[in-house]
Amino acid sequence: MTLEKNGIPTPAQLAVIKPSKERLAKGPVVLVECFQKIPCDPCYSACKRGGFLPFEDINDLPQMDYDKCNGCGICIGACPGLAIFVIDETYSEQEALLTIPWEFLPVPDEGSTVQGLNRSGEPVAPVKVVKVRPSAKKNGAMIISLAVPKELADDIRSIRVKD
Amino acid sequence: MSSIDNTDILIIGGGPAGLKAALSAADQGARATLVERDPHLGGQLIKQTHMFFGSKEQYASERGFKIAETLSLAVTNHPNIRVLSNTTALGYYEDKAIALEVDKRFFVVKPEALILAAGAQENTLMFPNCDLPGIYGAGAVQTLMNVHGVVPGERVAMVGAGNIGVIVSYQLLQAGIKVPAIIEAMPHIGAYHVHASKVRRMGVPIYTSHTVLAAHGRDCLEKITFAEIDHNRQTVSGSEKELEVDVLCIAVGLTPLTEILFQAGCKMVYITEFGGHVALRNETLETSIKNVFVAGDAGGIEEASSAMVEGSIAGLTAAANLGHGLDSYAVKLSEAQKELANLRRGPTGEKTRSGLQRLSLAGEVAS
């Protein structure tokens, strides 16, 4: 199955956008799960650090300079496709801190435990809500940071707040 | 039938194309009258709760209803624009008169220029029991939820994995409604893939190469049957599935609304890529009739971002044809045309580019 058949990026696609091991070891960094050339560039305008390279064509895929990205996550709330995440693999021995966009109610409470879902929406593990903040765009979206088991940091991309 | 003050430019349709057409014409100094059938301006934008794509110029990252608010406010406060809401354009008559209806009262207006930005209507789908209560067009579901705050049901199957089908599915999930399936006849998802990923990770399965075979229910929809189809659109035997739903939402494309242009006598041509008959026009969106323009989905189904830019192009040119804003016209026109070309340049603009090419060939034949 492929992204254009079921909406799930393939492992090969995900491998391309993953920052290097060395960069991941340095702390929070962006994961841009954008694999289709569409006319869209607000990620570039949102980042004030030059983490996104200038678009020659608005239809280009985002190109990153991961050394300029500090994982602030301001781009998460600017991405109309909700395709940007931030991962911090240095969060703790066992856990990575995964930051995701969230446009549903209820908004989970900081400190609560919610169900972590994979890219198919299947529950994979309970995860702890570490931080909840409104998008810098002030457009209603929330930005949620989750402590997730390190081995599931590449799988978890959504949550279920209550069943 | 009485007549109302004549106007420089009449714009039919208060959606993204019409709002931008009115603003750009009025900014150039033309007097514009904007006619909108609904009580509020904004067209489909008012139902769009998702963030828009595009670039800063097309309000990227803003939600559609916010863009509607911004543009409606600018239009309402513009001294050169008169807004006639709750007003329907009924027809185009021989002496270039357009009949309008408001509260069962009829008026005639004779503008110097006309911009048709009427948008599009939804396509429907035929299958046994397709008229059961509970079967809606996606536009109706969006109107119920996002204009009136009413949920259409509890479990909704979506037909169509284009941008509208996938976005409305996401809105249904946001409203707390279950979406157990998105059913798409094409072998691939037509929506932007990021939209598809967004609903997929909330647990909505997308069935490509599938179609609805029948709806079932006594008084209203209770269940559907759907199945896989092969390259020849034949049902793959043994692939039939049943799904209990109380709503089936149909999002299988749009057809441009062009009656007024047909009546005006514009040269029309059928362009598959544009969703039906559209008017021949030049690069400033002027049709085969002098001072009659088309902008937005009425000229071919595309996106709200390109509809806004098309509105600007038509508004600027209509104003210029009447002698307004001639100093800045060339610069503003070329900026807008460049913006439009940029939006259409990538792979997702291929359909529009191919439609435009066929339109231009048809134009050469016609002239």
Contacts between the chains, C-beta under 8 A, distances in Angstrom:
chain1	res1	chain2	res2	distance
A	3	B	193	5.2
A	3	B	196	7.6
A	3	B	197	7.4
A	4	B	188	4.2
A	4	B	189	5.4
A	4	B	193	6.4
A	5	B	187	7.2
A	5	B	188	6.1
A	5	B	189	6.9
A	5	B	206	7.7
A	5	B	208	5.0
A	6	B	189	7.9
A	6	B	196	7.9
A	6	B	200	6.7
A	6	B	205	7.8
A	6	B	206	5.6
A	6	B	208	7.3
A	7	B	189	6.2
A	7	B	193	6.8
A	7	B	196	3.4
A	7	B	197	5.0
A	7	B	199	6.9
A	7	B	200	3.6
A	7	B	206	5.3
A	8	B	197	6.8
A	8	B	200	5.7
A	9	B	197	6.8
A	33	B	194	7.7
A	33	B	197	7.0
A	34	B	194	6.4
A	35	B	193	6.3
A	36	B	192	6.4
A	36	B	193	4.4
A	36	B	194	7.1
A	36	B	347	7.6
A	36	B	348	7.5
A	37	B	346	4.5
A	37	B	347	5.1
A	37	B	348	7.0
A	38	B	53	6.1
A	38	B	192	5.2
A	38	B	194	7.7
A	38	B	346	6.5
A	38	B	348	5.1
A	39	B	53	6.4
A	39	B	54	5.9
A	39	B	55	7.5
A	39	B	305	7.2
A	39	B	342	6.9
A	39	B	343	4.5
A	39	B	344	7.6
A	39	B	345	7.5
A	39	B	346	5.8
A	39	B	348	6.9
A	39	B	349	7.0
A	40	B	53	4.1
A	40	B	54	6.3
A	40	B	55	7.6
A	40	B	60	6.5
A	41	B	55	5.3
A	41	B	60	7.1
A	42	B	55	7.3
A	42	B	56	7.5
A	42	B	60	4.2
A	42	B	61	4.4
A	45	B	55	7.9
A	45	B	56	6.0
A	45	B	60	7.8
A	46	B	61	7.6
A	57	B	342	7.2
A	57	B	345	6.0
A	57	B	346	7.0
A	58	B	54	7.6
A	58	B	55	5.6
A	58	B	342	5.1
A	58	B	343	6.9
A	58	B	345	7.5
A	58	B	346	7.6
A	59	B	342	7.8
A	59	B	345	5.5
A	59	B	346	2.6
A	59	B	347	7.2
A	59	B	348	7.4
A	59	B	349	7.4
A	77	B	61	8.0
A	78	B	61	4.9
A	79	B	51	7.8
A	79	B	61	7.8
A	79	B	194	7.9
A	80	B	50	6.8
A	80	B	51	3.8
A	80	B	52	6.0
A	80	B	53	4.9
A	80	B	60	6.5
A	80	B	61	5.9
A	80	B	194	7.8
A	81	B	53	7.4
A	81	B	192	6.4
A	81	B	194	2.8
A	81	B	195	6.7
A	81	B	197	7.8
A	81	B	198	7.1
A	82	B	194	6.9
A	82	B	198	5.2
A	83	B	194	4.5
A	83	B	197	6.9
A	103	B	174	6.5
A	104	B	173	7.2
A	104	B	174	5.8
A	104	B	202	8.0
A	105	B	174	7.7
A	105	B	176	7.9
A	117	B	201	6.1
A	117	B	202	7.5
A	117	B	203	7.0
A	118	B	201	7.3
A	119	B	197	6.8
A	119	B	200	6.4
A	119	B	201	5.1
A	120	B	200	6.2
A	120	B	201	7.1
A	120	B	203	7.2
A	121	B	200	6.4
A	121	B	201	5.3
A	121	B	202	5.3
A	121	B	203	2.8
A	121	B	204	6.9
A	122	B	203	7.2
A	137	B	51	8.0
A	137	B	61	5.6
A	139	B	51	6.5
A	139	B	61	6.9
A	139	B	62	6.9
A	139	B	63	5.8
A	139	B	66	7.4
A	140	B	63	7.1
A	141	B	51	7.7
A	157	B	201	5.0
A	158	B	201	4.1
A	158	B	202	6.1
